[in-house]
Amino acid sequence: MTSTLYRHGVIHSPADPFAEALLVEDGTIVWIGADDTADGLAPRADEVVDLDGALVAPGFVDAHVHVLETALALEGIDLTAAAGVRSLADALEAVHAAAHARDAADQSPLLGYGWDEQDWPERRAPSREELDRAAGGLPVYLARVDVHSAVVSSSLAQAAGLAAFPGWSSDGRVERDAHHAARDAARQIDPSRRTQLYRRALQHAASRGVVSVHEQSAPSIDTRDGLVELLSMTADPAGGLPHLVGYRGELCVTVDDARELLAAIPGLTGIGGDLNVDGSIGSRTAALRAPYADAPAGPAADGVLYLGAEQIANHVTAVTRAGVHGGFHVIGDRAMDELLIGLGAAADVEGVEAIARAGHRIEHAEMIDAPALARLLLLGIRLSVQPAFDAAWGGADGLYASRLGPVRGAGLNPIADLAAAGVPLAFGSDAPVTPLDPWAAVRAAVHHHAVDQRISARAAFRAATRGGWRAAGLDHTGAGELRIGAPAHLAVWQADHLVVQAAHTRTSTWSTDARAGTPLLPELGPDSPAPTCLRTVRSGVVLFDTFG
């Protein structure tokens, strides 16, 4: 038996909002209470951690991550504004610098992530010819920030035969099938290197207080074997990596298809996730009821539907009969309409109760009106959403307003409406689309650009912790809360100010008075410093540590 006593801190536990100490034995929380009682427990503990006022809280769950892509982005060319890339010229200079830093014998593709032409004065992406010059002929793949389109160099385009695929443009821009082929060509990685990349991304997640990630795997993102490896390397907490929930976005027609996939990937939680009904708003591939406000007229002016209602219905029926839940990537309102038709057809076959029991989920769900919300509630759909999308692209001057116009753009990511309706919510990052930064997601939900869509920090924190376990059907384990008998999935945080928030308000109200019995959280004002992760623990095993 091993044990760790955490004391002299603040314990975020609804079971005891005044707790200052916590005892973990063999991966389970066995006691929560006051420091004076902890005095008697210290001699029996294998480790005593003096928190010095730090906060111990449930560890975060990131409900939408692409592990391999995240690792590649961490090691690739950072083309975000945060890295100082604020123009097309900056992006080309970053490519040039990376190419010239390479060993001459290394002819593998240069990978870059995070560019957004909306924020550049040139208002356009790099061209194929410009990449050729900047990289000196090396193959180059640069993913747009939403990772639903990219630009590539001539050498990569030729090697992968991209001109033969739908979605190819002669200026080097790729989307849809051409983008999938470009991704495959850019990521020819040997097995040992792939393992290192997985570990890099998961360790990065742990350093952000994340104890579990939902891997959204799909054929255009990673291999079946890759997901099998990820599930294997994270299965035992003793491995020192976060817990991983596996989803595989492969379309099923029959229950036999679903069963074959479940047999091929032991431990798979759901069949879906990044099973795309449409694309993204930034790349103008999200399927809309009305054309994009800034798109040239043409057949794709209102985006692209990748799946139809019949395919959706067959998939939902197949995975429901196989005893697992499915999931779909849905961004635009026309895509949501198509999904609801498909879900309705599946419910006609299987029954509404069977569909609702399965706990199917939707990823993103950025455009939801009242009729769609009512249907989702009836069918028991769970939502995995990304508040950081609003922080990055919302507001009167943001990408949503530019792509959709100010009226449509203001209605995206209606988080408060979803929460008020009782839809089960889980928060994620869609890393590498937005960073693995769960406190940023909580802050974004609290300070949504639309005031009437802001939720309390308490509700946001719950969606970023317990909500992820619920979305995966794992809330019965007790994970997501610090209470006696629950697994010790926790993170320790240094925060300048801890406050208690009234839970009954739709928007944020703060108090430093904890007498109401509500657990404390870090202050999350727009200018408040971000909490610093000091330790991350999964089932009692330390994944990340600064205590020494």
SEDREN-616820 format. One record per residue (C-alpha): x, y, z; residue number from 1. Coordinates in Angstrom, 1 decimal. Layout:
<recs>
{{X Y Z} NUM},
...
</recs>
This chain:
<recs>
{{0.0 0.0 0.0} 1},
{{1.3 3.5 -0.9} 2},
{{-0.1 6.7 0.4} 3},
{{0.2 10.5 -0.1} 4},
{{-1.1 13.1 2.2} 5},
{{-1.7 16.6 0.7} 6},
{{-2.0 19.3 3.4} 7},
{{-2.0 23.0 4.1} 8},
{{-3.9 23.8 1.0} 9},
{{-7.4 24.2 -0.4} 10},
{{-9.3 21.1 -1.5} 11},
{{-11.9 21.6 -4.2} 12},
{{-14.5 19.1 -2.9} 13},
{{-18.3 19.5 -2.7} 14},
{{-18.2 16.8 0.1} 15},
{{-16.2 19.2 2.3} 16},
{{-15.9 22.8 0.9} 17},
{{-13.7 23.8 3.9} 18},
{{-11.2 20.9 3.5} 19},
{{-7.5 21.7 3.8} 20},
{{-6.0 18.2 3.4} 21},
{{-6.6 15.0 1.4} 22},
{{-5.2 11.5 1.8} 23},
{{-4.7 9.1 -1.1} 24},
{{-4.0 5.4 -0.6} 25},
{{-3.4 3.0 -3.5} 26},
{{-4.9 5.4 -6.0} 27},
{{-8.1 6.1 -4.1} 28},
{{-9.1 9.1 -2.0} 29},
{{-9.6 7.7 1.5} 30},
{{-9.9 10.9 3.6} 31},
{{-10.7 14.6 3.1} 32},
{{-10.6 17.1 6.0} 33},
{{-8.9 19.7 8.2} 34},
{{-5.2 20.2 8.8} 35},
{{-5.5 19.5 12.5} 36},
{{-6.8 16.0 11.8} 37},
{{-4.1 15.6 9.1} 38},
{{-1.5 15.9 11.9} 39},
{{-2.5 12.4 13.1} 40},
{{-2.3 10.9 9.5} 41},
{{1.1 12.3 8.5} 42},
{{3.2 9.6 10.3} 43},
{{1.5 6.8 8.3} 44},
{{1.8 8.4 4.9} 45},
{{4.6 7.5 2.5} 46},
{{4.7 11.0 1.2} 47},
{{3.5 14.3 2.7} 48},
{{3.1 17.2 0.4} 49},
{{3.0 20.7 1.9} 50},
{{0.7 22.6 -0.5} 51},
{{1.5 26.0 1.0} 52},
{{-1.9 27.3 0.1} 53},
{{-2.2 25.6 -3.4} 54},
{{-5.4 24.3 -4.8} 55},
{{-6.1 20.6 -5.2} 56},
{{-8.9 20.0 -7.7} 57},
{{-10.2 17.3 -10.0} 58},
{{-8.0 16.8 -13.0} 59},
{{-9.1 18.0 -16.3} 60},
{{-10.5 15.9 -19.1} 61},
{{-9.9 17.1 -22.6} 62},
{{-12.8 15.6 -24.5} 63},
{{-11.5 16.2 -28.1} 64},
{{-7.8 15.7 -28.9} 65},
{{-5.8 14.5 -31.8} 66},
{{-2.7 13.1 -30.1} 67},
{{-0.4 12.5 -33.1} 68},
{{-1.3 15.8 -34.7} 69},
{{-0.8 17.6 -31.4} 70},
{{2.7 16.2 -31.1} 71},
{{3.6 17.1 -34.7} 72},
{{2.4 20.6 -34.0} 73},
{{4.5 20.9 -30.9} 74},
{{7.6 19.9 -32.8} 75},
{{6.7 21.6 -36.1} 76},
{{6.8 25.2 -37.3} 77},
{{4.6 27.3 -35.1} 78},
{{2.7 29.6 -37.4} 79},
{{0.4 31.2 -34.8} 80},
{{0.3 34.8 -33.8} 81},
{{1.4 33.8 -30.4} 82},
{{4.7 32.7 -32.0} 83},
{{5.1 36.1 -33.7} 84},
{{3.7 35.1 -37.1} 85},
{{1.5 38.0 -37.9} 86},
{{1.7 38.2 -41.7} 87},
{{2.2 36.1 -44.8} 88},
{{5.8 37.4 -44.9} 89},
{{6.4 36.1 -41.3} 90},
{{5.0 32.7 -42.2} 91},
{{7.3 32.4 -45.2} 92},
{{10.3 33.5 -43.2} 93},
{{9.5 30.9 -40.6} 94},
{{9.5 28.2 -43.3} 95},
{{12.7 29.5 -44.7} 96},
{{14.4 29.5 -41.3} 97},
{{13.2 25.9 -40.6} 98},
{{14.4 24.7 -44.0} 99},
{{17.9 26.2 -43.5} 100},
{{18.2 24.8 -40.1} 101},
{{17.8 21.3 -41.5} 102},
{{20.6 18.8 -42.1} 103},
{{21.0 18.7 -45.9} 104},
{{20.5 14.9 -45.9} 105},
{{17.1 15.3 -44.3} 106},
{{14.5 15.5 -47.0} 107},
{{11.4 14.7 -44.9} 108},
{{8.5 17.2 -45.2} 109},
{{8.5 20.4 -43.2} 110},
{{5.3 20.5 -41.1} 111},
{{3.7 23.7 -39.9} 112},
{{0.5 24.5 -38.0} 113},
{{-1.7 27.3 -37.0} 114},
{{-1.7 29.9 -39.8} 115},
{{-4.8 32.0 -40.2} 116},
{{-4.9 34.3 -43.1} 117},
{{-7.8 36.3 -41.5} 118},
{{-5.3 37.8 -39.1} 119},
{{-2.7 38.7 -41.8} 120},
{{-2.6 42.0 -43.6} 121},
{{-2.3 40.2 -46.9} 122},
{{-5.6 38.2 -46.1} 123},
{{-4.4 35.2 -48.1} 124},
{{-2.6 31.9 -47.7} 125},
{{0.9 31.2 -49.0} 126},
{{1.0 29.9 -52.5} 127},
{{2.7 26.8 -53.7} 128},
{{5.4 28.8 -55.5} 129},
{{6.1 30.9 -52.5} 130},
{{6.6 27.7 -50.4} 131},
{{8.9 26.3 -53.0} 132},
{{11.1 29.4 -52.8} 133},
{{11.0 29.6 -49.0} 134},
{{11.9 26.0 -48.5} 135},
{{14.4 25.6 -51.3} 136},
{{12.4 22.7 -52.8} 137},
{{11.9 20.7 -49.7} 138},
{{8.4 19.2 -49.3} 139},
{{6.2 21.4 -47.2} 140},
{{2.8 20.9 -45.5} 141},
{{1.3 23.8 -43.6} 142},
{{-2.0 23.2 -41.9} 143},
{{-4.5 26.0 -41.5} 144},
{{-5.4 26.6 -37.9} 145},
{{-8.6 24.5 -38.1} 146},
{{-6.7 21.6 -39.8} 147},
{{-9.4 21.2 -42.4} 148},
{{-7.3 22.6 -45.2} 149},
{{-3.6 23.3 -45.8} 150},
{{-1.1 24.6 -48.3} 151},
{{1.6 22.4 -49.8} 152},
{{4.7 22.8 -51.9} 153},
{{5.2 21.5 -55.4} 154},
{{7.4 18.6 -54.3} 155},
{{4.9 17.2 -51.8} 156},
{{2.0 17.7 -54.3} 157},
{{3.8 15.8 -57.0} 158},
{{5.0 13.0 -54.7} 159},
{{1.4 12.4 -53.4} 160},
{{-0.3 13.0 -56.7} 161},
{{-2.6 15.6 -55.2} 162},
{{-3.8 17.0 -58.5} 163},
{{-5.9 13.9 -59.0} 164},
{{-7.9 14.4 -55.8} 165},
{{-11.1 16.5 -55.2} 166},
{{-10.2 19.6 -53.2} 167},
{{-6.9 20.3 -55.0} 168},
{{-6.1 23.8 -56.2} 169},
{{-3.3 24.7 -58.5} 170},
{{-2.1 27.4 -56.0} 171},
{{-1.2 24.6 -53.5} 172},
{{-4.3 24.8 -51.3} 173},
{{-5.8 21.5 -50.4} 174},
{{-9.1 20.5 -48.7} 175},
{{-11.3 17.4 -48.6} 176},
{{-9.8 14.3 -50.3} 177},
{{-6.7 16.2 -51.4} 178},
{{-6.1 17.4 -47.9} 179},
{{-6.4 13.8 -46.5} 180},
{{-3.8 12.6 -49.1} 181},
{{-1.5 15.5 -48.3} 182},
{{-1.7 14.6 -44.6} 183},
{{-0.8 11.0 -45.3} 184},
{{2.1 12.0 -47.4} 185},
{{3.4 14.4 -44.8} 186},
{{3.3 11.9 -42.0} 187},
{{5.3 8.9 -43.1} 188},
{{6.7 8.1 -39.6} 189},
{{8.5 5.0 -38.4} 190},
{{7.0 3.2 -35.4} 191},
{{9.6 4.3 -32.8} 192},
{{9.2 7.9 -33.8} 193},
{{5.4 7.6 -33.6} 194},
{{5.7 6.2 -30.1} 195},
{{7.9 9.2 -29.1} 196},
{{5.4 11.6 -30.6} 197},
{{2.5 10.0 -28.7} 198},
{{4.4 10.2 -25.4} 199},
{{5.3 13.9 -26.1} 200},
{{1.7 15.0 -26.6} 201},
{{0.4 13.0 -23.6} 202},
{{3.1 14.4 -21.3} 203},
{{2.3 17.9 -22.5} 204},
{{-1.3 17.2 -21.6} 205},
{{-0.3 16.1 -18.1} 206},
{{1.7 19.3 -17.6} 207},
{{-1.5 21.2 -18.1} 208},
{{-3.4 19.3 -15.4} 209},
{{-5.1 16.9 -17.8} 210},
{{-5.7 13.4 -16.5} 211},
{{-7.7 12.1 -19.4} 212},
{{-7.9 12.8 -23.1} 213},
{{-10.5 11.6 -25.6} 214},
{{-8.5 10.7 -28.7} 215},
{{-10.5 11.4 -31.9} 216},
{{-8.8 9.0 -34.3} 217},
{{-9.9 8.6 -38.0} 218},
{{-8.3 7.2 -41.2} 219},
{{-7.2 10.7 -42.3} 220},
{{-5.7 11.5 -38.9} 221},
{{-4.0 8.3 -37.6} 222},
{{-4.0 4.5 -38.2} 223},
{{-6.0 1.8 -36.4} 224},
{{-2.7 0.4 -35.2} 225},
{{-1.8 3.8 -33.8} 226},
{{-5.0 3.9 -31.7} 227},
{{-4.3 0.3 -30.5} 228},
{{-0.9 1.5 -29.3} 229},
{{-2.3 4.6 -27.6} 230},
{{-4.8 2.5 -25.7} 231},
{{-2.2 0.0 -24.7} 232},
{{0.4 2.5 -23.5} 233},
{{-2.2 4.4 -21.4} 234},
{{-4.1 1.5 -20.0} 235},
{{-2.2 1.2 -16.8} 236},
{{-1.7 4.4 -14.6} 237},
{{1.7 3.0 -13.6} 238},
{{2.9 4.0 -17.1} 239},
{{2.8 7.6 -16.0} 240},
{{0.6 8.9 -18.8} 241},
{{-2.9 10.3 -18.8} 242},
{{-5.9 8.0 -19.2} 243},
{{-7.1 7.8 -22.8} 244},
{{-10.6 7.3 -24.2} 245},
{{-10.5 6.0 -27.7} 246},
{{-12.8 7.0 -30.5} 247},
{{-12.5 5.8 -34.1} 248},
{{-14.2 7.8 -36.9} 249},
{{-15.0 5.0 -39.4} 250},
{{-18.4 4.8 -41.0} 251},
{{-20.4 1.6 -40.4} 252},
{{-23.2 0.3 -42.6} 253},
{{-24.1 -2.8 -40.6} 254},
{{-23.7 -4.1 -37.1} 255},
{{-21.0 -6.5 -38.4} 256},
{{-18.9 -3.5 -39.5} 257},
{{-19.1 -2.1 -36.0} 258},
{{-18.3 -5.4 -34.4} 259},
{{-15.3 -5.9 -36.7} 260},
{{-13.9 -2.5 -35.6} 261},
{{-14.5 -3.2 -32.0} 262},
{{-12.6 -6.5 -32.3} 263},
{{-9.7 -4.8 -34.2} 264},
{{-9.3 -2.1 -31.6} 265},
{{-9.7 -3.6 -28.1} 266},
{{-10.9 -1.0 -25.5} 267},
{{-12.5 1.2 -28.0} 268},
{{-15.1 3.5 -26.4} 269},
{{-17.0 4.8 -29.4} 270},
{{-17.2 4.5 -33.1} 271},
{{-17.3 8.1 -34.4} 272},
{{-16.0 11.3 -33.1} 273},
{{-14.2 12.8 -36.0} 274},
{{-16.7 11.2 -38.4} 275},
{{-17.2 14.4 -40.4} 276},
{{-20.7 15.4 -41.5} 277},
{{-19.1 18.6 -42.8} 278},
{{-15.9 20.7 -42.5} 279},
{{-15.0 23.9 -40.8} 280},
{{-16.0 27.6 -41.0} 281},
{{-12.5 28.9 -41.4} 282},
{{-11.9 26.7 -44.4} 283},
{{-15.5 27.4 -45.7} 284},
{{-16.3 23.7 -45.7} 285},
{{-18.8 23.7 -42.9} 286},
{{-22.2 23.0 -44.5} 287},
{{-24.5 26.1 -44.1} 288},
{{-28.2 26.7 -44.9} 289},
{{-27.1 30.0 -46.6} 290},
{{-23.9 30.8 -48.4} 291},
{{-20.8 32.2 -46.7} 292},
{{-20.9 36.0 -46.6} 293},
{{-17.3 36.3 -47.9} 294},
{{-17.2 33.4 -50.4} 295},
{{-17.1 33.8 -54.1} 296},
{{-20.3 32.5 -55.8} 297},
{{-20.1 28.9 -56.9} 298},
{{-21.3 25.4 -56.2} 299},
{{-19.5 25.2 -52.8} 300},
{{-20.5 28.7 -51.6} 301},
{{-22.5 27.1 -48.7} 302},
{{-19.9 24.6 -47.7} 303},
{{-19.7 20.8 -48.1} 304},
{{-21.7 17.9 -46.8} 305},
{{-19.5 14.8 -46.4} 306},
{{-22.2 12.5 -45.1} 307},
{{-25.9 12.2 -45.9} 308},
{{-28.8 11.3 -43.7} 309},
{{-29.0 7.7 -44.9} 310},
{{-25.3 7.1 -44.0} 311},
{{-25.8 8.7 -40.6} 312},
{{-28.9 6.6 -39.9} 313},
{{-27.1 3.4 -40.9} 314},
{{-24.1 4.2 -38.7} 315},
{{-26.1 5.1 -35.7} 316},
{{-28.2 2.0 -36.0} 317},
{{-25.1 -0.2 -36.5} 318},
{{-23.2 1.1 -33.5} 319},
{{-26.3 1.1 -31.2} 320},
{{-26.9 -2.5 -32.0} 321},
{{-23.2 -3.2 -31.3} 322},
{{-23.6 -1.8 -27.8} 323},
{{-21.5 1.3 -28.1} 324},
{{-22.1 5.0 -28.8} 325},
{{-21.3 6.9 -31.9} 326},
{{-20.4 10.4 -32.6} 327},
{{-20.2 13.0 -35.4} 328},
{{-18.2 16.1 -36.2} 329},
{{-20.9 18.8 -37.0} 330},
{{-20.2 22.5 -37.4} 331},
{{-22.8 24.1 -39.8} 332},
{{-26.5 24.4 -39.5} 333},
{{-27.2 22.5 -42.7} 334},
{{-24.9 19.7 -41.4} 335},
{{-27.0 19.7 -38.1} 336},
{{-30.2 19.4 -40.2} 337},
{{-28.8 16.4 -42.0} 338},
{{-27.6 14.8 -38.8} 339},
{{-31.1 15.2 -37.2} 340},
{{-32.7 13.6 -40.2} 341},
{{-30.4 10.7 -39.9} 342},
{{-30.8 10.4 -36.1} 343},
{{-34.6 10.5 -36.5} 344},
{{-34.5 7.7 -39.1} 345},
{{-32.3 5.6 -36.7} 346},
{{-34.8 6.3 -33.9} 347},
{{-37.6 5.1 -36.1} 348},
{{-35.8 1.8 -36.5} 349},
{{-34.3 1.3 -33.1} 350},
{{-36.7 3.3 -30.9} 351},
{{-36.1 6.7 -29.3} 352},
{{-35.3 5.0 -25.9} 353},
{{-32.6 2.8 -27.4} 354},
{{-30.9 5.8 -29.1} 355},
{{-31.1 7.8 -26.0} 356},
{{-29.6 5.0 -23.8} 357},
{{-26.7 4.6 -26.2} 358},
{{-25.4 8.1 -25.3} 359},
{{-24.4 9.2 -28.8} 360},
{{-22.4 12.4 -29.0} 361},
{{-21.7 15.4 -31.3} 362},
{{-18.4 17.1 -31.6} 363},
{{-18.4 21.0 -31.9} 364},
{{-22.1 21.6 -32.6} 365},
{{-21.4 25.3 -33.2} 366},
{{-24.7 26.2 -34.9} 367},
{{-27.7 25.0 -32.9} 368},
{{-31.2 26.6 -33.0} 369},
{{-34.1 25.9 -30.7} 370},
{{-35.8 23.1 -32.8} 371},
{{-32.4 21.3 -33.1} 372},
{{-31.8 21.6 -29.4} 373},
{{-35.2 20.1 -28.6} 374},
{{-34.5 17.1 -30.9} 375},
{{-31.1 16.6 -29.3} 376},
{{-32.5 16.5 -25.9} 377},
{{-35.2 14.0 -26.9} 378},
{{-32.5 11.7 -28.3} 379},
{{-30.2 11.9 -25.3} 380},
{{-27.3 13.4 -27.3} 381},
{{-24.2 14.5 -25.5} 382},
{{-22.2 17.4 -26.7} 383},
{{-18.4 17.8 -26.8} 384},
{{-17.8 21.5 -27.3} 385},
{{-14.8 23.9 -27.5} 386},
{{-15.3 27.2 -25.7} 387},
{{-11.9 28.4 -27.0} 388},
{{-13.4 28.6 -30.5} 389},
{{-15.4 31.6 -29.4} 390},
{{-12.4 33.1 -27.7} 391},
{{-10.4 32.7 -30.9} 392},
{{-12.9 33.5 -33.6} 393},
{{-16.0 35.1 -31.9} 394},
{{-16.9 38.8 -31.6} 395},
{{-17.8 41.5 -34.0} 396},
{{-14.3 41.5 -35.6} 397},
{{-13.7 37.8 -35.5} 398},
{{-13.6 35.1 -38.1} 399},
{{-17.2 34.0 -37.6} 400},
{{-18.5 37.5 -38.3} 401},
{{-16.3 37.7 -41.4} 402},
{{-17.3 34.3 -42.8} 403},
{{-21.0 34.4 -41.9} 404},
{{-21.9 38.1 -41.4} 405},
{{-22.4 39.8 -38.0} 406},
{{-25.9 38.4 -37.3} 407},
{{-25.2 34.7 -38.0} 408},
{{-21.6 35.0 -36.6} 409},
{{-23.0 36.2 -33.2} 410},
{{-25.0 33.1 -32.6} 411},
{{-22.3 30.5 -32.6} 412},
{{-21.3 28.3 -29.7} 413},
{{-24.5 28.9 -27.6} 414},
{{-23.0 27.4 -24.5} 415},
{{-25.4 28.9 -22.0} 416},
{{-28.4 27.8 -24.0} 417},
{{-27.1 24.3 -24.0} 418},
{{-26.3 24.2 -20.3} 419},
{{-29.7 25.8 -19.4} 420},
{{-31.5 23.1 -21.5} 421},
{{-29.7 20.4 -19.6} 422},
{{-27.7 19.0 -22.4} 423},
{{-24.7 17.0 -21.0} 424},
{{-21.6 19.1 -21.9} 425},
{{-18.0 18.2 -22.0} 426},
{{-15.2 20.6 -22.9} 427},
{{-12.2 20.0 -25.2} 428},
{{-9.6 21.8 -27.1} 429},
{{-9.6 20.0 -30.5} 430},
{{-5.8 20.2 -30.1} 431},
{{-3.9 21.2 -32.1} 432},
{{-6.7 23.5 -33.4} 433},
{{-6.6 25.3 -30.1} 434},
{{-3.9 24.7 -27.4} 435},
{{-4.3 22.0 -24.7} 436},
{{-5.2 24.6 -22.1} 437},
{{-8.2 23.7 -20.0} 438},
{{-8.3 26.8 -17.8} 439},
{{-8.4 28.8 -21.1} 440},
{{-11.5 26.8 -22.0} 441},
{{-13.1 27.5 -18.7} 442},
{{-12.3 31.2 -18.9} 443},
{{-13.7 31.3 -22.5} 444},
{{-17.0 29.9 -21.3} 445},
{{-17.2 32.4 -18.5} 446},
{{-16.3 35.3 -20.8} 447},
{{-18.1 34.3 -24.0} 448},
{{-18.3 37.2 -26.5} 449},
{{-22.1 37.0 -26.3} 450},
{{-23.0 38.0 -22.8} 451},
{{-26.1 35.9 -22.7} 452},
{{-24.1 32.8 -23.5} 453},
{{-21.8 33.1 -20.5} 454},
{{-22.0 30.4 -17.9} 455},
{{-20.7 30.3 -14.3} 456},
{{-17.1 29.2 -13.6} 457},
{{-18.5 26.4 -11.5} 458},
{{-20.6 25.0 -14.5} 459},
{{-17.7 25.5 -16.9} 460},
{{-15.2 23.8 -14.5} 461},
{{-17.6 20.8 -14.2} 462},
{{-17.9 20.5 -18.0} 463},
{{-14.1 20.5 -18.2} 464},
{{-13.7 17.8 -15.5} 465},
{{-16.6 15.5 -14.7} 466},
{{-18.3 16.3 -18.1} 467},
{{-15.6 14.4 -19.9} 468},
{{-16.1 11.3 -17.9} 469},
{{-19.8 11.5 -18.4} 470},
{{-19.5 11.9 -22.2} 471},
{{-17.4 8.7 -22.3} 472},
{{-20.0 6.8 -20.2} 473},
{{-17.5 6.6 -17.3} 474},
{{-19.2 8.8 -14.7} 475},
{{-20.1 5.7 -12.7} 476},
{{-16.5 5.3 -11.7} 477},
{{-16.7 8.4 -9.4} 478},
{{-14.0 10.2 -11.5} 479},
{{-14.3 14.0 -11.9} 480},
{{-14.9 14.8 -8.2} 481},
{{-12.7 14.7 -5.1} 482},
{{-14.6 12.6 -2.6} 483},
{{-13.9 9.5 -0.5} 484},
{{-13.9 6.4 -2.6} 485},
{{-13.2 8.2 -5.9} 486},
{{-10.1 7.5 -7.9} 487},
{{-7.4 10.0 -7.2} 488},
{{-7.4 11.8 -10.6} 489},
{{-6.4 15.3 -9.5} 490},
{{-4.2 18.3 -10.2} 491},
{{-2.5 20.8 -7.9} 492},
{{-2.5 24.4 -8.9} 493},
{{-0.8 27.6 -7.7} 494},
{{-3.3 30.5 -8.2} 495},
{{-3.0 34.1 -6.9} 496},
{{-6.6 34.3 -5.8} 497},
{{-9.2 31.7 -5.0} 498},
{{-12.9 32.7 -5.0} 499},
{{-16.3 31.1 -4.6} 500},
{{-18.8 31.6 -7.3} 501},
{{-22.6 31.7 -6.9} 502},
{{-23.9 28.7 -8.8} 503},
{{-27.4 30.0 -9.4} 504},
{{-26.4 32.9 -11.8} 505},
{{-26.3 32.6 -15.5} 506},
{{-23.3 35.0 -15.7} 507},
{{-20.3 35.3 -13.5} 508},
{{-20.5 36.7 -9.9} 509},
{{-17.6 36.3 -7.5} 510},
{{-17.2 36.4 -3.8} 511},
{{-14.3 35.6 -1.5} 512},
{{-16.7 34.3 1.2} 513},
{{-16.8 30.5 1.2} 514},
{{-19.4 30.2 4.0} 515},
{{-22.0 29.2 1.3} 516},
{{-20.2 25.9 1.1} 517},
{{-19.2 26.1 -2.5} 518},
{{-15.7 24.9 -3.4} 519},
{{-13.2 27.5 -4.3} 520},
{{-11.8 28.1 -7.8} 521},
{{-9.1 30.4 -9.2} 522},
{{-10.3 33.8 -10.1} 523},
{{-10.8 33.9 -13.9} 524},
{{-11.2 37.5 -14.8} 525},
{{-10.0 38.6 -18.2} 526},
{{-6.7 40.0 -16.8} 527},
{{-6.2 37.4 -14.0} 528},
{{-3.0 35.3 -14.3} 529},
{{-3.5 31.7 -15.4} 530},
{{-3.1 29.1 -12.6} 531},
{{0.2 27.2 -12.7} 532},
{{0.1 23.4 -12.6} 533},
{{2.3 22.0 -9.8} 534},
{{1.4 18.3 -10.0} 535},
{{-0.9 16.1 -12.0} 536},
{{-2.0 12.7 -10.6} 537},
{{-3.9 9.8 -12.2} 538},
{{-5.1 7.1 -9.8} 539},
{{-2.5 8.2 -7.3} 540},
{{0.4 8.0 -9.9} 541},
{{2.2 11.3 -10.4} 542},
{{2.2 12.2 -14.1} 543},
{{3.7 15.7 -13.8} 544},
{{5.5 17.2 -10.9} 545},
{{7.2 20.3 -9.7} 546},
{{7.5 19.4 -6.0} 547},
{{10.7 17.5 -6.5} 548},
</recs>
